[in-house]
Every structure is written in C-alpha cells, then in structure tokens.
C-alpha cells in the first residue's frame, strides 16, 4: 500500500499510519518510521486471536507464513511466504548481443547475435549457468553424395537397417567384405565369390571346407566340438595308366581291367591298392 505523506512538511512533523509513526527529518528529506517492534512467530492451525498489525503467524496446516496487515481501510492476514502465483505478466525481454548479459536472473533469455545461439539462464539449486536451448539451423543431412569414409565413433555399436526396416540392395566393388575380426568375402573375375573357408552347420557338429595347397578341396569334420583329421574330396581318376604324383587317399579307375584303386600309405610305403 502506498502511503500519502503530507505536502511541504516541517522538520519534526509526525504522521501516523496504523501502528507506525513517521517523523519528518528536513536535513535528509526522509520520513523515518518508529514503533516497529520485533514479534515472535505464532505457530498453530488457526489464526491467532486479537492480532496486531505486523504480527506473524505460521499456519501449520498449509505450511505458509502470514503477516497481519492493515491497508488503511481494513486488516487481514496476508500470505508472506511462499508467495502465491499471481497473474501472468508481460513477456520477458530477450537480451541480444555478442556478450552474455551481466548479473542475469534465473529464467532470463539471451540471443547471441554472433553465433545465433538462443540461451536460457538456469538455476539448478547448486549453480547458475547459461544453457543453450537452440542454435542455428544447419544444412539438411543428405547421403546422396559422400566424399569420405563413414566411420562410427564406437566399435560394434550401431546397425545398418533393422529386422523390420531393411535396405533393398547393397552394391559393392570387388574389394573385400570383412566379417568379424578374421572372416572375409571377396569378388573375383567373372562374378566368382572368393571365400578362404566355409563352415557348414552350427553347434558341436559341422563341416569346414577349405582349399588345399595343391588346389584340391579339403574337408574337416567337427564332431562333438572336436575337429577330426582332414580328408580330401577327390573324384576318381579314369585312365589306363596310374596317375602320376598321387596323394594318399586318391582314387583311380583302371580302364584296362575295370578295377577301382586307392592310393594308400601304410606308414612304410605307398602304393595303389585295389578296392573291388
């Protein structure tokens, strides 16, 4: 409430407002209040009876602090803390400039005209700081033209597509496609696919196919999780004379007598042995 003091007062003049008496001091041109006394805070669920102007009361039912206030025409208890939410005020001013505003209050806004950042001064209970809430709009992302390698910032963390959203086709050059830490697939001339080895089956029982150093197919069986000795999957040679430079396990069909033979090493010697 505004107090309307008398016009053109003289030094020592007094003016009473409620329980307060104001005395005019001409040397400072100030009305000084007297009669202000400190009061204990009353704590109860109901307002104290016969209160005096300026008396404090803590309402233990709603946990609010009230002050008994005389506005000149009536007296009533007024909430002192926490303050009640008043009507919405006018929109706050946005500070604009290169440097952040000095001595900002929590909730103030600042637009950086150099970086185009929009920031809010935020108090989290332990510290105050400017928080950038929006920046300048960047260029729209596009994958239609890429001039550098695409490398994720974390190893083995991201996917390309998903079980429900797949890419339709994948076009690669003849360079190698690496799988895991050691597996690879490459493309050769004429559309051939180059695989160092291939494992067929899962779990403890499987077959691994590889190329031997002589260019023949090498087979390794895995039984019960244990890799078995390799075998060669060779077709029988068909001729009237025995093949030269045979390997242990090679087969030969002799057209002169229609016999099937296998090249066998018994530990001391190797020879063709008829098996029919």
Backbone as a ProteinNet text record, in pm:
[ID]
protein_1_A
[PRIMARY]
XXXXXXXXXXXXXXXXXXXXXXXXXXXXXXXXXXXXXXXXXXXXXXXXXXXXXXXXXXXXXXXXXXXXXXXXXXXXXXXXXXXXXXXXXXXXXXXXXXXXXXXXXXXXXXXXXXXXXXXXXXXXXXXXXXXXXXXXXXXXXXXXXXXXXXXXXXXXXXXXXXXXXXXXXXXXXXXXXXXXXXXXXXXXXXXXXXXXXXXXXXXXXXXXXXXXXXXXXXXXXXXXXXXXXXXXXXXXXXXXXXXXXXXXXXXXXXXXXXXXXXXXXXXXXXXXXXXX
[TERTIARY]
84	0	87.1	60.4	134.2	85.6	179	145.6	153.8	47.2	43.7	79.7	206.8	251.9	205.5	195.7	154.4	252.4	201.2	285.6	353.7	474.2	550.4	560.1	612.2	623.1	736.2	727.7	834.1	912.8	1035.4	1120.4	1053.6	1044.5	984.6	838.1	773.5	633.4	617.9	502.4	474.8	351.9	347.6	233	212.3	88.5	58.2	-11.9	39	-23.5	-33	-154	-170.3	-96.1	-6.1	70.5	205.4	230.7	358.7	345.2	445.1	450.9	573.3	552.8	661.3	697.1	827.3	876.8	959.5	931	998.1	1129	1239.9	1369.6	1402	1406.4	1423	1561	1665	1801.7	1821.4	1745.7	1757.4	1635.1	1529.2	1403.2	1346.5	1347.9	1302.8	1205.1	1097.1	1005	1057.9	1101.1	1152.6	1041	1032.7	927.7	974.1	884.9	911.1	794.6	815.2	709.3	716.3	827.7	844.2	907.1	845.4	896.3	903.5	997.7	1009	905.6	853.6	748.4	781	741.2	758.6	657.8	692	601.9	510.5	379.6	281.5	265.9	269.1	256.9	133.8	37.3	-85.6	-163.3	-266.3	-352	-454	-482.5	-581.1	-512.9	-566.4	-507	-516.5	-413.4	-417.1	-531.5	-586.2	-694.5	-634.7	-707.8	-667.4	-525.1	-493	-357.8	-332.6	-206	-165.3	-109.2	-110	-57.8	91	128.2	266.4	295.3	197.6	219.8	234.1	319.6	346.3	282.4	231.7	168.6	205.1	260.4	290.1	176.7	105.1	-8	46.6	38.2	95.2	13.4	-105.6	-186.7	-149.7	-119.6	-81	66.3	139.2	283.4	316.5	228.4	254.3	271.4	351.7	374.9	285.9	211	118.9	164.3	130.1	151.5	17.7	-8.5	-133.4	-112.4	-190.3	-162.4	-283.1	-257.3	-360.7	-331.4	-422.3	-400.5	-461.3	-507.4	-565.6	-716.2	-775.8	-921.9	-967.9	-881.5	-916.7	-788.9	-803.8	-690.2	-719.4	-617.3	-634.2	-498.7	-506	-385.6	-349.8	-224.5	-175.8	-59.6	-63.4	44.8	175.8	277.4	409.3	507.4	494.3	584.2	524.4	522.7	563.5	459.2	504.6	414.2	318.3	196.6	100.5	129.9	97.1	118.9	20.2	72.6	-11.5	-45	-111.5	-147	-23.2	-35	76.2	110.7	239.3	283.2	316.2	366.3	403.6	524.5	540.9	653.4	785	881.4	1010.2	1094.6	1188.6	1276.5	1383.8	1416.8	1526.3	1647.1	1755.9	1878.9	1942.7	1992.4	2055.4	2193.5	2293.3	2428.3	2529.6	2656.4	2763.1	2800.5	2801.8	2839	2713.2	2724.3	2611.1	2580.7	2452.6	2414.7	2482.9	2513.1	2574.2	2466.1	2500.3	2410.2	2271.2	2260	2127	2051.8	1921.3	1836.9	1794.5	1761.3	1719.7	1596.8	1602.6	1491.9	1510.2	1614.5	1638.1	1688	1660.7	1696.1	1794.6	1880.8	1984.3	2003	1998.3	2022.4	2159.1	2252.1	2387.3	2384.2	2403.1	2392.9	2511.6	2617.3	2733.4	2721.4	2674.5	2664.8	2522.6	2424.3	2282.4	2231.6	2297.8	2252.2	2150.3	2049.5	1948.5	1965.8	1991.2	2025	1930.7	1920.7	1837.8	1925.6	1914.2	1991.8	1917.7	1982.9	1914	1980.9	1899.2	1946.6	1897.7	1993.5	1954.2	1954.8	1973.4	1973.8	2111.5	2213	2351.9	2439.5	2400.1	2480.6	2391.6	2444.1	2373.9	2457.4	2393.8	2466.9	2372.2	2434.3	2358.8	2348.3	2228.1	2203.4	2155.8	2229.1	2188.2	2067.5	1957.5	1834.3	1809.6	1875.6	1864.7	1979.8	2023.4	2131.4	2089.1	2182.5	2147.5	2112.1	2023	1983.1	2097.5	2137	2243.6	2190.5	2283.1	2242.5	2168.2	2069.3	1996.7	2090.7	2078.8	2163.6	2124.9	2225.3	2199.7	2305.8	2264.8	2357.2	2370.6	2322.6	2328.1	2467.3	2553.2	2688.4	2783	2863.5	2956.5	3098.6	3184.3	3321.4	3424	3381.1	3474.2	3419.6	3505.7	3465.2	3365.9	3273.4	3176.8	3225.3	3268	3326	3250.6	3190.4	3118.7	3215.3	3165	3251	3272.7	3198.9	3212.3	3215.1	3303	3317.2	3200	3144.6	3040.2	2920.4	2872.1	2763	2638.7	2650.8	2539.1	2505.2	2380.3	2331.6	2305.9	2302.8	2262.6	2131.3	2018.5	1888.5	1847.7	1732.5	1682.9	1603.1	1551.4	1474.5	1346.2	1293.3	1168.9	1188.7	1302.7	1332.4	1467.2	1460.8	1581.4	1614.2	1743.8	1783.1	1752.6	1713.3	1672.5	1790.6	1891.9	2007.5	2135.1	2244.3	2373.5	2473	2524.5	2618.1	2759.4	2851.3	2989.1	3083.4	3203	3304.4	3366	3472.2	3534.8	3624.1	3630.6	3711.7	3647.4	3721	3681	3574.8	3480.9	3381.2	3425.8	3459.4	3512.2	3400	3403.8	3304.7	3376.2	3341.8	3409.8	3555	3642.5	3783.7	3868.4	3817.7	3903.6	3832.4	3700.2	3628.8	3624.1	3623.9	3619	3556.4	3495.5	3438.5	3484	3536.4	3581.8	3519.4	3520.4	3469.2	3586.2	3584.2	3687.8	3635.5	3716.3	3673.2	3559	3474	3364.4	3254	3250.6	3144.3	3168.8	3290	3315.8	3328.1	3289	3297.2	3414.2	3501.7	3621.7	3601.2	3605.5	3593	3715.2	3790.9	3905.2	3864.3	3751.4	3696.2	3549.4	3476.7	3335.8	3299.3	3221.8	3176.9	3028.5	2991.2	2851.9	2800.7	2695.4	2640.2	2670.8	2595.2	2613.9	2624.1	2668.6	2678.6	2804.2	2792.7	2911.1	2943.5	2850.5	2873.6	2864.7	2971.8	2975.3	3083.1	3089.4	3190.7	3255	3389.4	3461.2	3525.9	3501.2	3558.2	3663.1	3782.2	3891.2	3961.6	4043.3	4125.7	4263.1	4308.8	4442.7	4546.6	4672.8	4780	4794.4	4747.4	4756.1	4630.3	4540	4420.3	4303	4319.8	4210.9	4125.7	4002	3910.2	3946.9	3959.5	3995.9	3876.3	3842.6	3725.8	3769.1	3717.7	3742.9	3609	3590.7	3468.4	3488.2	3383.2	3383.1	3273	3312.7	3217.7	3226.1	3112.9	3111.7	3202.4	3222.9	3307.9	3454.7	3490.5	3630.9	3656.8	3759.4	3793.3	3863	3811.3	3864	3972.8	4053.7	4156.9	4093.8	4165.9	4112.9	4110.1	4018.5	4008.7	3998.4	4033.2	4025.3	3907	3828.1	3711.8	3751.5	3820.9	3870.9	3788.5	3760.8	3696.8	3800.3	3754.9	3846.8	3900.4	4031.8	4092.1	4057.6	4024.7	3986.2	4089.8	4164.5	4267.4	4316.9	4395.9	4453.4	4581.5	4642.5	4765.4	4743	4819.1	4804.5	4843.8	4773.5	4807.8	4945.6	5013.6	5145.6	5129.3	5228.2	5230.5	5099	5051.1	4925.1	4945.2	4835.4	4835.6	4763.3	4798.4	4734.6	4583.3	4506.4	4361.7	4307	4394.8	4345.7	4290.1	4190.4	4131.5	4153.8	4161.3	4188	4109.3	4032.8	3959.7	4041.8	4089.7	4174.7	4084.3	4089.9	4001.1	4043	4166.9	4212.4	4145.5	4119.6	4056.6	3932.7	3889.9	3768.6	3777.3	3898.9	3916.1	3924	3878.3	3885.3	3994.9	4085.5	4202.8	4212.6	4277.4	4302.9	4451.6	4506.5	4648.8	4661.9	4738.1	4738.1	4879.5	4898.9	5028.3	5010.4	5084.3	5069.6	5170.4	5245.9	5343.2	5485.3	5503.4	5638.7	5650.9	5538.9	5540.8	5402.1	5397.1	5269.9	5251.1	5130.5	5100.7	4952.1	4922.3	4782.1	4729.2	4612.7	4552.5	4412.7	4383.4	4251.2	4146.2	4032.1	3927.9	3799.7	3806.2	3689.7	3735.5
-118.9	0	123.4	218.7	344.5	434.9	505.7	599	740.7	816.9	955.3	1048.6	1093.4	1182.1	1325.5	1407.9	1548.5	1624.6	1717.8	1802.2	1910	1950.4	2060	2043.5	1925.3	1907.4	1991.7	2013	2082.9	1981.7	2017.5	1928	1891.2	1759.6	1711.6	1678.4	1708.3	1670.1	1518.8	1474.4	1331.2	1296.4	1166.3	1116.8	971.3	936.7	803.4	721.7	598.7	502.1	370.4	331.2	209.5	220.8	123.8	125.4	193.6	250.6	314.3	465.4	530.7	676.7	721.6	805.5	855.4	997.4	1024	1156.7	1212.1	1340.3	1400.6	1466.9	1434.3	1495.3	1581.5	1713.5	1805.5	1796.4	1765.2	1763.9	1652.5	1544.5	1432.6	1418.9	1497.7	1491.9	1349.8	1286.8	1148.3	1139.6	1060.5	1025.9	898.1	902.5	785.6	722	586.8	514.8	479.7	486.2	443.2	357	286.4	199.5	60.9	30.6	-102	-191.4	-296.6	-389.6	-527.8	-604.8	-743.2	-827.5	-923.4	-1007	-1152.8	-1237.2	-1381	-1432.7	-1540	-1600.6	-1698.1	-1677.9	-1768.2	-1889.5	-2009.2	-2131.9	-2207.9	-2227.7	-2300	-2330.8	-2415.8	-2447.7	-2337.8	-2256.5	-2148.2	-2015.3	-1909	-1776	-1727.5	-1657.4	-1603.2	-1501.7	-1498.4	-1402.7	-1267.5	-1159	-1021.6	-990.2	-1013.5	-986	-836.6	-799.7	-661.3	-647.7	-525.9	-500.9	-538.1	-622.5	-667.3	-798.8	-855	-982.3	-1095.5	-1195.4	-1308.1	-1435.2	-1516.9	-1644.1	-1750.2	-1862.5	-1976.4	-2076.5	-2095.1	-2187.5	-2329.2	-2408.7	-2544.1	-2641.6	-2599.8	-2689.3	-2674.9	-2551.4	-2535.9	-2496	-2486.1	-2458.8	-2325.5	-2224.2	-2092.1	-1991.2	-1887.9	-1780.7	-1662.5	-1610.9	-1498.6	-1378.5	-1258.5	-1134.8	-1061.7	-1007.3	-934.5	-791.8	-750.2	-626.2	-533.8	-407.1	-304.5	-214.2	-213.9	-135.2	4.2	42.9	175.8	173.1	71.6	61.6	-68.2	-170	-297.6	-371.4	-472.9	-555.5	-700.5	-773.1	-913.3	-984	-1117.6	-1199.5	-1213.6	-1186.8	-1192.1	-1291.3	-1378.2	-1476.4	-1403.6	-1433.9	-1372.6	-1467.5	-1597.4	-1695	-1834	-1921.9	-1888.2	-1800.2	-1718.1	-1627.6	-1705	-1658.1	-1720.7	-1678.6	-1766	-1736.6	-1630.8	-1522.7	-1414.7	-1433	-1335	-1343.8	-1339.5	-1398.1	-1399.8	-1258.6	-1224.2	-1091	-1083.2	-968.3	-947.3	-1031.1	-1058.9	-1139.5	-1073	-1153.5	-1101.1	-1056.2	-968.3	-916.5	-1018.1	-1029.3	-1114.7	-1026.6	-1053.5	-977.3	-1018.7	-923	-951.6	-887.3	-965.2	-912.4	-1023.7	-985.8	-1085	-1139.1	-1051.5	-1092.8	-1122.6	-1216.8	-1251.4	-1135.8	-1117	-1007.7	-1022.2	-909.6	-912.3	-925.2	-992.4	-1011.5	-1057.7	-1167.4	-1212.5	-1282	-1285.6	-1357.8	-1489.7	-1586.1	-1716.4	-1700.2	-1759.2	-1751	-1646.6	-1561.3	-1461.5	-1529.2	-1464.7	-1521.5	-1430.7	-1492.9	-1417.9	-1478	-1390.3	-1432.3	-1381	-1473.9	-1438.1	-1404	-1276	-1231.8	-1275	-1327.4	-1372.3	-1519	-1603.5	-1748	-1792.6	-1701.4	-1734.2	-1838.2	-1848.5	-1938.8	-1866.7	-1940.1	-1887.1	-1959.1	-1882.2	-1942.4	-1895.5	-1979.6	-1952.3	-1958.4	-1856.5	-1857.4	-1944.5	-2051.3	-2155.4	-2176.9	-2186.1	-2214.4	-2352.4	-2446.4	-2583.5	-2612.7	-2508.7	-2528.7	-2523.7	-2555.2	-2552.3	-2458	-2426.6	-2337.6	-2269.4	-2162.3	-2088.9	-2092	-2104.2	-2105.3	-2077.7	-2035.6	-2018.7	-2154.7	-2194.9	-2321.5	-2291	-2340.9	-2320.6	-2408.8	-2346.4	-2422	-2437.9	-2358.9	-2376.6	-2305	-2358.5	-2298.5	-2273.4	-2230.5	-2204	-2331.8	-2323.6	-2438.2	-2476.9	-2601.8	-2649.2	-2698	-2740.8	-2794.5	-2926	-2951.1	-3077.6	-3192.6	-3301	-3417.2	-3485.6	-3528	-3599.4	-3705.9	-3821.5	-3930.8	-3953.7	-3857.6	-3874.8	-3851.4	-3783.3	-3756.1	-3754.5	-3859.6	-3872.2	-3875	-3790.4	-3779.5	-3827.3	-3904.8	-3956.5	-4086.5	-4156.7	-4282.1	-4254.8	-4347.7	-4337.6	-4428.6	-4369.7	-4445.3	-4410.8	-4508.6	-4479	-4438.6	-4367.6	-4323.3	-4431.4	-4544.3	-4653.3	-4785.8	-4877.6	-5006.3	-5098	-5161.4	-5264.3	-5215.1	-5091.3	-5035.3	-5002.7	-4988.2	-4941.2	-5040.3	-5036.4	-5126.2	-5048.9	-5122.7	-5068.7	-5137	-5066.2	-5128.6	-5204.5	-5272.8	-5349.9	-5469.1	-5550	-5668.3	-5630.1	-5512	-5469.1	-5363	-5296.5	-5193.4	-5224.5	-5300.5	-5348.1	-5259.9	-5256.9	-5197.2	-5296.8	-5248	-5335.6	-5404.7	-5328.5	-5385.4	-5322.2	-5397.3	-5348.7	-5369.2	-5259.9	-5265.8	-5236.9	-5332.3	-5318.1	-5342.5	-5285.9	-5313.8	-5450.1	-5483	-5615.1	-5622.7	-5514.8	-5519.8	-5611.2	-5635.4	-5736.8	-5685.5	-5776	-5751.1	-5828	-5755.3	-5818.6	-5847.3	-5969	-6012.8	-6046	-5976.7	-6001.2	-5958.6	-6032.2	-5996.1	-6069.6	-6178.4	-6256.1	-6302.4	-6309.9	-6358.7	-6254	-6300.6	-6207	-6274.3	-6190.6	-6235.1	-6136.4	-6188.7	-6102.5	-6148	-6059.6	-6091.9	-6104	-6210.1	-6232.2	-6206.6	-6232	-6209.9	-6303.5	-6255.9	-6339.8	-6359.8	-6278.7	-6289.5	-6395.6	-6456.7	-6559.3	-6495.8	-6570.7	-6528.2	-6602.1	-6529.4	-6587.2	-6595.7	-6720.8	-6746.7	-6824.8	-6777.5	-6854.6	-6991.3	-6997.7	-7124	-7102	-7213.3	-7202.8	-7315	-7281	-7378.9	-7402.5	-7530	-7567.9	-7634	-7578.3	-7633	-7543.1	-7562.6	-7487.7	-7583.8	-7531.9	-7615.4	-7701.9	-7820.3	-7905.8	-7989.9	-8004.6	-8088.3	-8004	-8001.9	-7918.7	-7972.1	-7911.2	-7946.2	-7816.7	-7814.9	-7699.5	-7735.9	-7654.7	-7677.2	-7571.7	-7617.7	-7527.4	-7576.4	-7489.2	-7528.1	-7570	-7689.7	-7735.9	-7661.8	-7675.8	-7606.7	-7655.3	-7778.7	-7831.5	-7799.6	-7715.4	-7675.5	-7769.4	-7878	-7972.7	-7931.5	-7982.5	-7949.7	-8028.2	-7957.9	-8019.9	-8010.2	-8124	-8129	-8162.1	-8086.3	-8114.5	-8128.3	-8243.4	-8266.1	-8222.5	-8164	-8127	-8208.3	-8299	-8389	-8370.7	-8336.7	-8315.4	-8201.8	-8106.1	-7992.6	-8017.4	-8139.8	-8176.3	-8184.7	-8115.4	-8117.6	-8249.2	-8322	-8450.3	-8432.1	-8535.6	-8527	-8492.1	-8414.7	-8370.1	-8483.3	-8473.1	-8568.2	-8489.4	-8554.3	-8488.8	-8542.8	-8453.7	-8494.3	-8492.3	-8600.2	-8604.5	-8701.6	-8666.7	-8760	-8861	-8980.1	-9084	-9049.4	-9067.7	-9050.3	-9171.6	-9151.4	-9259.5	-9264.8	-9375.4	-9388.1	-9532.4	-9560.1	-9695.1	-9708	-9595.4	-9598.9	-9521.1	-9557.4	-9493.9	-9346.3	-9259.1	-9116.9	-9095.5	-8994.4	-8960.8	-8869.2	-8875.8	-8792.5	-8797.3	-8916.6	-8924.2	-8885.7	-8850.4	-8824.2	-8936.4	-8952.7	-9055.5	-9032.9	-9138.5	-9130.1	-9106	-9074.3	-9056.2	-9188	-9176.9	-9297.4	-9295.6	-9420.4	-9434.8	-9553.3	-9527.2	-9635.5	-9678.6	-9802.8	-9858.7	-9914.4	-9850.9	-9891	-10022.8	-10068.7	-10193.3	-10314.6	-10308.7	-10423.9	-10384.3	-10257.2	-10208.6	-10220.8	-10196.4	-10205.2	-10063.8	-10050.8	-9924.4	-9936.6	-9841.2	-9847.4	-9719.3	-9733.8	-9620.1	-9616.2	-9495.5	-9479.6	-9475.4	-9575.7	-9597.8	-9597	-9521.1	-9517.8	-9589.2	-9705.3	-9786.9	-9752.4	-9642.1	-9599.9	-9630.7	-9730.2	-9764.6	-9747.9	-9756.5	-9739.6	-9697.9	-9647	-9605.7	-9677.9	-9723.9	-9799.2	-9793.4	-9830.2	-9841.5	-9974.3	-9972.4	-10094.9	-10106	-10222.8	-10246	-10257.4	-10196.3	-10199.3	-10267.2	-10332.3	-10408	-10530.1
0	0	0	-87.6	-91.2	21.2	87.3	195	138.6	150.1	102.6	218	224.4	329.7	300.3	404.6	385.7	297.1	220.8	137.6	223.5	183.3	246.8	397.6	445.9	591.2	649	780.2	853.3	933.6	968.4	1044.8	1176.2	1204.1	1327	1314.5	1202	1182.9	1189.8	1241.6	1252.1	1170.9	1131.8	1053.8	1092.6	1135.4	1186.9	1079.3	1059	968	1043.8	1083.4	1161.4	1293.1	1320.1	1443.6	1426.9	1308.3	1281.1	1285.6	1344.9	1348.7	1271.2	1169.2	1086	1129.2	1141.6	1178.8	1063.8	1026.1	911.3	954.9	883.4	907.2	787.3	808.3	695.9	632.6	712.5	657.5	555.4	570.1	475.9	387.3	418.3	344.2	345.5	464.9	479.8	596.3	577.3	685.5	749.6	877.3	947.9	1028.2	1021.2	1092.8	1231.9	1326	1463.1	1507.2	1614.3	1663.2	1604.7	1531.3	1475.2	1579.7	1613.6	1713.7	1653.7	1699.6	1653.3	1724.6	1659.2	1717.3	1694.3	1790.8	1775.4	1674.6	1606.6	1508.9	1580.1	1565.7	1623.3	1531.5	1588.2	1509.4	1557.8	1466.8	1501.3	1374.6	1390.1	1275.4	1249.3	1350.9	1336.2	1362.8	1301.8	1316.4	1460.6	1510.5	1647.5	1662.5	1782.2	1809.4	1848.3	1819.6	1850.8	1804.2	1677.3	1629.8	1614.4	1615.4	1593.4	1452.7	1402.1	1268.1	1262.8	1165.6	1152.2	1221.1	1293.2	1362	1260.9	1292.4	1203.1	1256.5	1161.8	1201.1	1097.8	1147	1059.5	1070.8	961.2	958.6	942.7	1047.9	1044.9	961.4	915.7	831.9	684.2	637.3	496.4	479.2	595.7	595.1	528.5	545.8	490.3	603.7	573.7	669.9	632.7	734	711.9	793.8	747.7	822.4	832.1	950.9	971	922.3	825.1	753.2	752.4	785.9	782.6	663.7	565.9	445.2	453.7	573.1	591.4	600.2	541.3	546	611.3	612.8	676	713.7	797.8	841.7	806.6	765.1	726.9	728.4	734.1	723.9	575.2	541.6	403.4	396.6	294.7	278.4	251.9	336.1	318.9	251.1	276.4	214.6	229.6	127.6	-9.1	-76.8	-168.3	-235.9	-325.5	-333.4	-422.5	-567.3	-660.4	-801.6	-846.7	-899.9	-947	-1093.5	-1151.3	-1293.4	-1381	-1499.8	-1593.7	-1636.8	-1627.6	-1664.3	-1811.6	-1850.2	-1989.6	-2025.1	-2153.4	-2199.5	-2160.5	-2112.8	-2070.2	-2187.6	-2157	-2260.7	-2295	-2421.3	-2466.9	-2491	-2418.1	-2437.2	-2569.6	-2643.3	-2771.8	-2773.9	-2817.2	-2824.6	-2833.5	-2849.9	-2860.1	-2722.7	-2620.5	-2484.4	-2403.4	-2310.6	-2225	-2130.8	-2093.4	-2003.4	-1867	-1805.6	-1672.8	-1566.8	-1456.4	-1342.1	-1384.5	-1462	-1505.2	-1391.9	-1403.7	-1309.7	-1372.9	-1286.7	-1337.7	-1427	-1545.1	-1639	-1747.2	-1734.8	-1838.8	-1966.1	-2080.2	-2210.3	-2282.7	-2362.7	-2435.3	-2574.4	-2675.7	-2814.1	-2856.1	-2885.8	-2928.2	-3077.5	-3107.6	-3246.7	-3332.3	-3268.2	-3345.1	-3384.6	-3290.8	-3316.8	-3347.7	-3328.4	-3348.3	-3248.6	-3132.6	-3026.9	-2938.7	-2893.2	-2801.4	-2668.3	-2559.4	-2430.7	-2321.2	-2217	-2100.1	-1976.4	-1888.5	-1764	-1663.6	-1620.4	-1543.8	-1408.7	-1303.6	-1168.5	-1128.5	-1105.5	-1073.7	-924.5	-842.1	-697.8	-638	-717.9	-668.6	-749.1	-871.2	-955.2	-1058.6	-1117.5	-1222.2	-1348.8	-1462.7	-1588.5	-1704.7	-1817.2	-1940.6	-2008.7	-2046	-2113.7	-2255.2	-2354.4	-2493	-2523.8	-2561.8	-2589.4	-2738.4	-2822	-2966.2	-3032.5	-3144.9	-3220.7	-3363.5	-3445.5	-3585.6	-3658.6	-3753.9	-3834.4	-3926.8	-3919.7	-4006.3	-4139.6	-4224.9	-4354	-4335.7	-4419.7	-4414	-4446.7	-4367.7	-4391.2	-4522.4	-4598.8	-4723.2	-4743.5	-4795.4	-4823.8	-4973.5	-5052	-5197.1	-5253.1	-5178.5	-5226.7	-5108	-5094.8	-4982.2	-5035.9	-4981.4	-5030.8	-4928.9	-4830.2	-4730.5	-4671.5	-4598.9	-4535.5	-4423.2	-4403.7	-4293.9	-4181.4	-4070.9	-3960.4	-3832.2	-3762.8	-3638.4	-3527.7	-3426.2	-3317	-3211.9	-3221.6	-3125	-3200.2	-3160.1	-3227.2	-3194.8	-3298.4	-3284.2	-3202	-3229.3	-3151.3	-3234.4	-3367.4	-3448.4	-3558.9	-3606.5	-3710.9	-3839.7	-3949.5	-4078.8	-4114.9	-4096.1	-4113.7	-3988.7	-3995.7	-3881.9	-3933.8	-3840.8	-3879.6	-3952.1	-3924.2	-3987	-4095.4	-4095.4	-4195.5	-4260.6	-4370.5	-4437	-4557.7	-4592.3	-4719.5	-4831.3	-4945.7	-5055.2	-5122.1	-5163	-5232.7	-5179.3	-5187	-5142.6	-5255.7	-5310	-5422	-5371.1	-5396.3	-5351.9	-5468.8	-5458.5	-5560	-5531.3	-5602.5	-5585.7	-5462.7	-5385.1	-5264	-5159.9	-5054.1	-4956.3	-4860.7	-4828.7	-4726	-4601.9	-4494.8	-4373.8	-4275.6	-4218.5	-4121	-3991.4	-3882.1	-3756.1	-3763.7	-3693.4	-3687.6	-3790.7	-3849.4	-3939.6	-4066.5	-4068.1	-4185.3	-4295.1	-4420.9	-4533.2	-4655.2	-4741.1	-4867.3	-4973.8	-5086.4	-5195.1	-5325.9	-5424.1	-5557	-5654.4	-5734.9	-5834.6	-5974.8	-6075.5	-6214	-6253.2	-6341.5	-6388.5	-6287.6	-6181.7	-6082.1	-5975.9	-5973.8	-5872.5	-5734.1	-5632.6	-5494.2	-5429.1	-5363	-5302	-5151.6	-5100.1	-4957.2	-4910.9	-4813.2	-4763.2	-4710.7	-4643.8	-4594.9	-4563.9	-4554.1	-4521.6	-4426	-4324.4	-4226.6	-4248	-4258.5	-4279.7	-4152.3	-4097.2	-3973.9	-3855.7	-3747.3	-3624.2	-3507.5	-3396.2	-3278.1	-3280	-3215.6	-3197	-3318.6	-3413.5	-3530.5	-3656.5	-3734.9	-3855	-3948.7	-4067	-4167.4	-4215.2	-4222.2	-4273.9	-4405.9	-4507.8	-4640.2	-4667.7	-4715.4	-4747.2	-4872.5	-4929.2	-5043.4	-4993.4	-5036.4	-5000.3	-5084.1	-5047.1	-5118.6	-5262	-5290.1	-5426.7	-5507.7	-5449.6	-5521.4	-5505.2	-5429.2	-5408.7	-5289.9	-5286.4	-5178.8	-5053.5	-4941.9	-4815.2	-4721.4	-4660.9	-4573.2	-4431.1	-4336.1	-4195.9	-4125	-4061.5	-3986.2	-3841.5	-3784.8	-3643.3	-3577.9	-3488.7	-3424.7	-3274.1	-3214.8	-3069.8	-3027	-3117.4	-3086	-3108.1	-3153.6	-3175.2	-3324.6	-3374.4	-3516.4	-3550.2	-3652.5	-3692.8	-3799.6	-3825.7	-3930.2	-4064.7	-4144.1	-4272.3	-4373.1	-4465.9	-4576.9	-4705.9	-4818.3	-4948.1	-5024.9	-5079.6	-5158.3	-5305.3	-5349.9	-5487.2	-5570.3	-5693.2	-5786.3	-5834.3	-5865.4	-5912	-6050.6	-6066.8	-6199.4	-6284.7	-6411.3	-6502.8	-6616	-6623.1	-6726.8	-6731.4	-6835.4	-6847.8	-6768.5	-6729.5	-6650.3	-6521.2	-6418.7	-6287.2	-6294.7	-6224.3	-6221.7	-6161.9	-6213.3	-6158.3	-6037.6	-5947.8	-5826.3	-5747.5	-5714.2	-5639.5	-5493	-5428.5	-5284.5	-5213.1	-5087.7	-5006.6	-5005.7	-5044.2	-5048.8	-5187.5	-5288.8	-5426.1	-5478.2	-5564.4	-5624.9	-5776	-5832.7	-5976.4	-6030.2	-6139.4	-6206.1	-6327.6	-6320	-6425.9	-6536.1	-6655.4	-6764.4	-6829.7	-6802.6	-6865.9	-6802.2	-6672.7	-6606.9	-6527.3	-6541.7	-6475	-6323.6	-6267.7	-6122.6	-6063	-5939.4	-5866.5	-5762.6	-5759.4	-5672	-5587.6	-5471.8	-5384.2	-5352.8	-5352.6	-5321.4	-5170.3	-5116.2	-4972.9	-4918.1	-4806.9	-4737.6	-4605.7	-4591.3	-4470.6	-4362.5	-4384.6	-4285.1	-4325.4	-4409.7	-4457.3	-4606.6	-4678.2	-4823.4	-4870.2	-4996	-5054.7	-5186.3	-5214.1	-5335.4	-5367.4	-5495.8	-5535.1	-5488.6	-5424.7	-5371.6	-5429.6	-5486.1	-5541	-5430.7	-5456	-5352.2	-5403.8	-5524.6	-5570.9	-5647.1
[MASK]
++++++++++++++++++++++++++++++++++++++++++++++++++++++++++++++++++++++++++++++++++++++++++++++++++++++++++++++++++++++++++++++++++++++++++++++++++++++++++++++++++++++++++++++++++++++++++++++++++++++++++++++++++++++++++++++++++++++++++++++++++++++++++++++++++++++++++++++++++++

